[in-house]
Amino acid sequence: MKLTISSCHTIILTSCFAGLLLTLSGCATPVTHEALVPVSLEVTKHHPQSVAVVASGGTETSAIGKPQVSDVELQQAVTAAINQTKTFSRVVDGKNGDYILTVNVFSISQPSFGFSFTVGVEMGWTLTRADNSTKIWQEAIKSEHTVGATEAFVGATRLKLATEGAIRNNVKQGLVKISALSL
């Protein structure tokens, strides 16, 4: 097989392009609860009751898939946000609280490519009394967050940051609405 300068250039350019694609795509890293807790969140009221937090509908992140949020990470994030803001007096394990807050991930819409990634999240929030299962409040909350190429060069990082931001915005909206309730 005879290689010419032209074919060598083609091989080198193809190899460089393949390497660049691998570098820019990256691997999916899981969303962590620390990144989902709103930094600045002011609540209207501090409820003196206790609450148990239950999360559902989440998905584990696969190594080759898009970043997702697991039930455990979402539950830890909501718990941390409640503790930080004192929305309730305390968060208890299981269903031993005065209230049960259920947060259910309905959908996460994520782009596959682009310079700016906008992720949309819809989660269902339900607050029930623990003693008689009466629904106090229920709402589907939609939120989104955009991360541009100037904020993160690698596409996988942009997607993770946008996903975390959309979930964080949803947690913020949910707790603000709960804090406004008369319990």
C-alpha positions in Angstrom: 0.0 0.0 0.0 1.4 3.3 -1.1 0.6 6.3 1.1 0.8 9.7 -0.6 1.1 13.1 1.2 -2.6 13.7 0.4 -3.7 10.4 2.1 -1.5 11.1 5.1 -3.1 14.5 5.6 -6.5 12.8 5.4 -5.6 10.3 8.0 -4.2 12.9 10.3 -7.1 15.2 9.9 -9.6 12.4 10.5 -7.7 11.3 13.6 -7.6 14.9 15.0 -11.3 15.4 14.3 -12.2 12.1 16.0 -10.1 13.1 19.0 -11.7 16.5 19.1 -15.2 14.9 19.1 -14.3 12.6 22.0 -12.9 15.5 24.0 -15.9 17.7 23.4 -18.5 15.1 24.1 -17.2 13.8 27.4 -19.0 11.2 29.5 -22.2 11.8 31.4 -21.6 12.4 35.1 -24.4 12.1 37.7 -26.2 15.0 39.0 -25.5 15.5 42.7 -27.8 16.9 45.4 -25.3 19.6 46.4 -25.8 21.3 43.0 -29.6 21.1 43.2 -30.0 23.1 46.4 -30.9 26.8 45.7 -28.3 29.1 47.0 -30.5 32.1 47.6 -34.0 31.2 48.7 -36.3 33.3 50.9 -39.4 31.7 52.1 -42.6 33.5 53.2 -43.4 31.5 56.3 -41.5 29.0 58.5 -44.0 26.2 59.3 -43.6 24.8 62.9 -44.5 21.3 61.8 -42.2 18.5 60.6 -42.2 16.9 57.2 -41.0 13.7 55.5 -39.7 14.0 52.0 -40.2 11.4 49.3 -38.8 11.6 45.8 -39.8 9.5 42.8 -39.6 9.3 39.1 -35.9 10.0 39.0 -33.4 8.0 36.9 -29.8 7.0 37.5 -27.3 8.4 35.0 -25.7 5.9 32.7 -22.1 6.4 31.6 -23.1 7.0 28.0 -26.4 8.7 28.5 -27.5 12.2 29.4 -27.2 13.4 33.0 -30.3 12.5 35.1 -31.3 12.9 38.7 -31.8 9.9 40.9 -34.6 9.7 43.6 -32.0 9.7 46.3 -30.2 12.8 45.1 -33.5 14.7 44.6 -34.7 13.7 48.1 -31.4 14.9 49.6 -31.6 18.2 47.7 -35.1 18.9 48.8 -34.3 17.9 52.4 -31.2 20.2 52.4 -33.2 23.1 51.0 -35.9 22.7 53.6 -33.3 22.5 56.4 -31.4 25.5 55.0 -34.5 27.7 54.7 -36.4 26.3 57.8 -39.5 26.0 55.6 -40.5 23.3 58.1 -39.2 22.9 61.7 -37.4 19.6 60.7 -37.3 16.9 58.2 -37.9 13.4 59.5 -37.3 9.9 58.0 -40.0 7.8 56.7 -43.6 8.9 57.1 -43.4 9.9 60.8 -43.7 13.7 60.2 -46.8 15.9 60.4 -46.7 16.2 56.6 -45.4 14.2 53.7 -43.9 16.1 50.8 -43.7 14.0 47.6 -41.7 15.3 44.7 -42.1 13.4 41.5 -40.0 13.9 38.3 -42.5 13.9 35.4 -40.1 14.8 32.6 -36.7 16.2 31.8 -36.2 17.6 28.3 -32.6 17.9 27.2 -31.1 18.9 23.8 -28.6 16.6 22.1 -26.3 19.3 20.7 -25.9 23.1 20.4 -23.9 26.0 21.7 -26.4 26.8 24.3 -28.3 24.1 26.2 -31.7 24.8 27.6 -33.1 22.0 29.8 -36.7 21.9 30.9 -38.0 20.0 33.9 -41.5 19.2 35.1 -42.0 17.9 38.6 -45.1 17.2 40.6 -45.3 18.4 44.2 -47.8 17.0 46.7 -48.1 17.9 50.3 -50.3 15.6 52.4 -51.1 15.3 56.1 -49.4 12.2 57.5 -52.2 11.3 59.9 -55.1 11.1 57.5 -53.5 11.4 54.0 -55.5 14.6 53.2 -53.9 16.5 50.3 -53.1 20.0 51.4 -51.5 21.2 48.1 -50.6 19.7 44.8 -49.1 21.3 41.7 -47.0 20.5 38.6 -44.1 22.9 38.4 -42.2 23.6 35.2 -38.8 25.2 35.2 -35.8 25.6 32.9 -32.2 26.7 32.8 -29.8 27.6 30.0 -26.1 27.2 29.9 -24.1 28.8 27.1 -20.8 27.7 25.5 -19.0 30.5 27.3 -19.9 29.0 30.6 -18.6 25.5 29.8 -16.7 24.4 26.8 -17.4 20.7 26.9 -21.0 19.8 25.8 -21.5 17.2 28.5 -20.6 19.7 31.2 -23.0 22.3 29.7 -25.8 19.7 29.7 -25.1 18.7 33.3 -25.0 22.3 34.5 -28.3 23.1 32.6 -30.0 20.0 34.1 -28.8 20.9 37.6 -30.0 24.5 37.1 -33.5 23.5 35.9 -34.0 21.1 38.8 -32.6 23.7 41.3 -35.1 26.3 39.9 -37.9 23.7 40.3 -36.9 23.1 44.0 -36.8 26.8 44.6 -40.3 27.4 43.1 -41.8 24.4 45.0 -40.5 25.6 48.4 -41.5 29.2 47.8 -45.1 28.0 47.1 -45.1 25.7 50.1 -43.9 28.4 52.4 -46.8 30.6 51.3 -49.4 28.0 52.4 -51.4 28.4 55.6 -50.9 25.0 57.4 
